[in-house]
Amino acid sequence: MNRNPVRQERRALVRLGQGFQRATAVMGYNAISGKPPILRGKVENMGRKVPAADIDKAVELYLAGETANGAASMVGINPKTLLRALRTREIPIRPRAVEVPGAVEEYIAGDSVLEISARHGVSRRVIDRLLSEAGISKRSASEQNRIAASRESIEERHARVASAHAAKRGKPPKEASMRRSAATRERNGKPESRGERRLLGWLEDRGEIPGVQTAIERYNIDISAFPVAMELLGGEWHRYKGTHAVRTKAILNAGWHVLFIWDTPMFPVSPECADYAVAFLQEARSDPSATREYRVIRGDGEYVAGGSLENYDLTAIPTARHGLSPSEAGRLGAQVRWG
């Protein structure tokens, strides 16, 4: 009987492979994964070799205060690999939880997480964990900045501000970025002072629906009711604020009138301001094509100064005491101080 030579050769190879598998099993060389080596060209399920740089980084994080699990997870290696490396390098293995005596008290006293971690030589995550375990809510960045500023002397504050200005000088922010920031502030807008909250209420009582932190170009306006943008000035420093000239002109060119309102201890914002603002609104709405103008009034509603795009000159905003005689200013100041 004729036999197929190809089929015979294939059967011989299979028998040879089975015999080799039995032989290797007896000799202690059984195939990995239960498959005969003669039929496989590679070894499976072997752990990858961890780069030495990854181990060094994990050890560094551990020495900085991270837990073994945390440091290994950050680098992407097995915690057992890190512990084995620590023992090889004769680095003492800490108890599972790192304690930093006094850290919570220091944070409550006003120190930042960064300051505390640097002082005790641990990572910031360790301090975060201790605060969480103690039930202490972390301060926001702005709250921490206010605490830091309150601890500075006048000289330190001036030096810090000068340094920040020097770093920023010559690097104006991009227009598109400033417009996006203004739009974000408008979406999250809310009154920023007691005077603004009062004026908003009085305007609503008079039938207006004012906006808060309205975005105009790249700027935000305290209170708005088209076509009048209202800005409350709470400090004498506004008189010398150089950006007012550029800012106000941009708002006027955008089709708005501008009403500056001094809200000072001598002239706090009052219902008369709302009366003046409503009258200004009615006047502006009656003639939409009128040249845009700016006006400055005191908190009692009295007009101080003004101008328009045709005769624009807002290099300095007149103070709330503008136009008062020295005796009148002194009398009003005494009333504020002594009631």
C-alpha positions in Angstrom: 0.0 0.0 0.0 1.4 3.4 -1.0 1.7 5.8 1.9 1.7 9.6 1.7 5.4 10.6 2.5 4.5 14.1 3.6 2.0 12.7 6.2 4.5 10.2 7.4 7.1 12.9 7.9 4.7 15.1 9.9 3.7 12.2 12.2 7.4 11.5 12.8 8.0 15.1 13.9 5.1 15.0 16.3 6.4 11.8 17.9 9.8 13.4 18.1 8.4 16.4 19.9 6.4 14.4 22.4 9.5 12.3 23.2 11.6 15.4 23.7 8.9 16.9 26.0 8.9 13.8 28.2 12.7 13.8 28.3 13.0 17.4 29.4 10.3 16.8 32.1 12.4 13.9 33.5 15.6 16.0 33.4 14.0 19.0 35.2 13.8 21.2 32.0 10.0 21.2 31.7 8.6 23.8 29.3 7.5 27.1 30.7 3.7 27.7 30.4 3.2 23.9 29.9 4.3 24.1 26.2 7.2 22.1 24.7 10.2 24.2 24.0 10.8 22.5 20.7 7.5 24.0 19.4 8.1 27.5 20.8 10.7 30.1 20.0 10.4 32.4 23.0 9.9 32.3 26.8 6.7 33.9 28.2 5.7 35.5 31.5 9.1 36.7 32.4 9.1 39.9 34.5 10.6 43.0 32.9 14.0 44.3 34.0 13.4 47.5 36.0 15.6 50.4 34.9 18.1 51.5 37.5 17.0 55.1 37.0 13.5 54.2 38.1 14.7 52.5 41.2 16.9 55.5 42.1 14.0 57.8 41.6 11.7 55.7 43.8 14.4 55.6 46.5 14.7 59.4 46.3 11.0 59.8 46.7 11.0 57.4 49.7 13.8 59.4 51.4 11.8 62.6 50.8 9.0 61.2 52.9 6.8 59.2 50.5 5.6 55.8 51.6 7.0 52.8 49.8 3.7 52.2 48.0 3.4 55.8 47.1 6.9 56.2 45.8 6.7 52.9 43.8 3.3 53.9 42.3 4.6 57.3 41.2 7.5 55.7 39.4 5.6 52.7 38.1 7.4 49.8 39.7 6.5 47.1 42.2 6.7 48.1 45.9 8.6 44.9 46.6 11.2 46.0 44.1 11.7 49.2 46.0 11.8 47.5 49.4 14.4 45.1 48.0 16.5 48.0 46.8 16.2 49.8 50.1 17.5 46.7 52.0 20.3 46.2 49.5 21.4 49.8 50.0 21.0 49.4 53.8 18.5 52.2 54.0 16.3 51.8 57.1 12.7 51.1 56.3 10.3 53.4 58.1 7.1 52.3 59.8 4.1 52.5 57.5 3.0 56.0 58.6 5.4 59.0 58.7 4.8 61.3 61.6 5.8 65.0 61.6 5.4 66.4 65.1 4.0 69.9 65.1 3.1 70.0 61.4 -0.6 70.4 62.0 -0.1 73.2 64.6 2.3 75.0 62.2 -0.3 74.9 59.5 -3.0 76.2 61.8 -0.6 79.0 62.8 -0.4 80.1 59.1 2.6 78.3 57.6 2.1 76.9 54.1 2.3 73.2 53.2 5.5 74.0 51.2 7.1 75.7 54.1 6.3 72.9 56.6 7.5 70.2 54.2 10.8 71.9 53.5 11.4 72.6 57.2 10.9 68.9 58.2 12.5 67.4 55.1 9.4 65.5 53.9 7.2 65.7 50.8 4.1 67.9 50.5 1.9 64.8 50.2 3.0 63.7 53.7 1.8 67.1 55.2 -1.4 66.8 53.1 -2.1 63.4 54.6 -1.5 64.6 58.2 -3.9 67.5 57.7 -6.5 65.2 56.2 -6.2 62.8 59.1 -6.6 65.7 61.5 -9.7 66.9 59.7 -8.1 70.2 58.7 -9.3 71.8 55.4 -6.6 73.1 53.3 -6.5 76.9 52.6 -6.9 78.1 49.0 -3.9 79.8 47.3 -5.4 83.2 47.7 -6.0 82.7 51.4 -2.4 81.5 51.9 -1.2 84.5 49.9 -3.1 86.9 52.2 -1.6 85.3 55.3 1.9 85.6 53.8 1.3 89.2 52.9 0.1 90.0 56.4 3.4 88.7 57.8 5.6 90.9 55.6 7.0 94.2 56.5 6.3 97.2 54.3 9.9 97.0 52.9 9.5 93.3 52.1 6.2 93.8 50.4 7.6 96.6 48.3 10.6 94.5 47.3 8.4 91.6 46.4 6.1 93.8 44.3 9.0 95.5 42.6 10.5 92.1 41.7 7.2 90.8 40.3 6.8 94.0 38.2 10.4 93.7 36.9 9.8 90.1 35.9 6.5 91.0 34.1 7.8 94.2 32.5 8.1 93.9 28.7 5.9 90.8 28.6 2.3 92.1 28.0 -0.4 89.4 28.2 -2.0 88.4 24.9 -5.2 90.1 24.1 -7.1 86.9 23.4 -6.1 85.5 26.8 -7.2 88.7 28.6 -10.6 88.5 26.9 -11.1 84.9 27.9 -10.2 85.8 31.5 -12.7 88.7 31.5 -15.4 86.4 30.2 -14.6 83.9 32.9 -14.8 86.6 35.6 -18.2 87.6 34.2 -19.6 84.1 34.4 -18.4 83.8 38.0 -19.2 87.4 38.8 -20.5 88.6 42.1 -20.4 91.9 44.0 -16.9 92.4 45.5 -17.8 95.1 48.1 -20.6 96.2 50.4 -21.0 99.3 48.3 -21.6 97.3 45.2 -24.1 95.1 46.9 -26.0 98.2 48.1 -26.0 99.9 44.7 -27.2 96.8 43.0 -30.1 96.6 45.4 -31.1 100.2 44.9 -30.9 99.9 41.1 -33.1 96.8 41.2 -35.6 98.7 43.3 -35.7 101.3 40.6 -36.6 98.8 37.9 -33.1 98.1 36.4 -31.6 94.6 35.9 -27.9 95.4 36.3 -25.1 93.1 35.4 -22.1 92.3 37.6 -18.4 92.0 36.4 -19.6 92.5 32.8 -16.9 91.9 30.3 -16.2 94.8 27.9 -13.3 94.2 25.6 -10.6 92.7 28.0 -11.9 94.5 31.1 -14.6 93.8 33.7 -17.0 96.4 35.0 -18.3 96.5 38.6 -21.9 97.1 37.6 -23.5 97.6 34.2 -26.8 98.6 32.8 -26.5 99.2 29.1 -25.3 101.7 27.9 -23.8 102.8 31.2 -20.8 101.0 32.9 -20.5 101.9 36.6 -17.2 101.7 38.5 -17.0 102.1 42.3 -13.8 103.7 43.6 -13.1 102.8 47.2 -9.6 104.4 47.7 -7.8 107.6 47.0 -5.2 105.5 45.0 -7.6 105.3 42.1 -6.8 109.0 41.4 -3.3 108.0 40.4 -4.1 104.7 38.7 -2.5 105.1 35.3 -4.5 102.3 33.6 -7.8 104.2 34.1 -7.0 106.4 31.1 -6.4 103.4 28.7 -9.2 101.3 30.2 -11.8 104.0 30.2 -11.1 105.0 26.6 -11.4 101.4 25.5 -14.8 101.1 27.2 -16.0 104.4 25.6 -14.9 103.2 22.2 -16.8 100.0 22.8 -20.1 102.0 22.9 -20.5 102.5 26.6 -20.8 105.5 28.8 -18.8 105.3 32.1 -19.9 106.5 35.5 -17.3 106.6 38.3 -18.7 106.6 41.8 -16.6 107.4 44.8 -17.5 105.2 47.8 -15.3 106.5 50.6 -15.8 106.9 54.4 -16.5 110.6 53.8 -18.9 109.9 50.9 -20.3 106.4 51.2 -22.4 105.2 48.4 -26.1 106.1 48.9 -29.5 105.8 47.2 -28.8 109.2 45.6 -26.1 107.4 43.5 -28.8 105.1 42.2 -31.0 108.1 41.4 -28.2 109.7 39.4 -27.3 106.5 37.6 -30.9 105.9 36.5 -31.2 109.5 35.3 -27.9 109.1 33.4 -29.3 105.8 31.9 -32.5 107.5 30.7 -30.6 110.3 29.1 -28.2 107.9 27.4 -31.0 105.7 26.1 -32.9 108.6 24.7 -30.1 109.4 22.3 -28.2 106.2 21.3 -26.0 108.0 18.8 -24.7 110.5 21.4 -20.9 110.8 21.9 -19.9 108.5 24.7 -18.9 110.3 27.9 -17.6 109.6 31.4 -18.7 111.2 34.6 -17.4 111.2 38.2 -19.8 111.5 41.1 -19.5 111.3 44.9 -21.2 108.7 47.1 -23.9 111.3 47.9 -24.8 111.6 44.2 -23.1 115.0 43.6 -21.3 115.5 40.2 -17.5 116.0 40.4 -16.2 116.0 36.9 -16.6 114.5 33.4 -15.6 114.4 29.8 -16.2 112.6 26.5 -14.4 111.0 23.6 -14.3 114.4 21.9 -12.4 116.1 24.8 -10.9 113.0 26.4 -8.5 113.8 29.3 -8.7 111.2 32.1 -5.1 111.2 33.2 -6.3 111.3 36.9 -9.7 110.9 38.4 -10.7 113.8 40.6 -11.0 112.9 44.3 -14.3 112.8 46.1 -13.4 116.1 47.8 -12.8 117.9 44.5 -14.6 121.3 44.4 -15.0 121.4 48.2 -13.5 124.2 50.2 -11.0 123.3 52.9 -13.5 124.1 55.6 -16.2 122.0 54.0 -13.8 119.1 53.6 -12.7 119.4 57.2 -16.3 119.6 58.5 -17.3 116.5 56.6 -14.2 114.6 57.7 -14.9 115.4 61.3 -18.4 114.1 60.9 -17.1 110.8 59.6 -14.5 110.5 62.4 -16.6 111.6 65.3 -20.2 111.2 64.0 
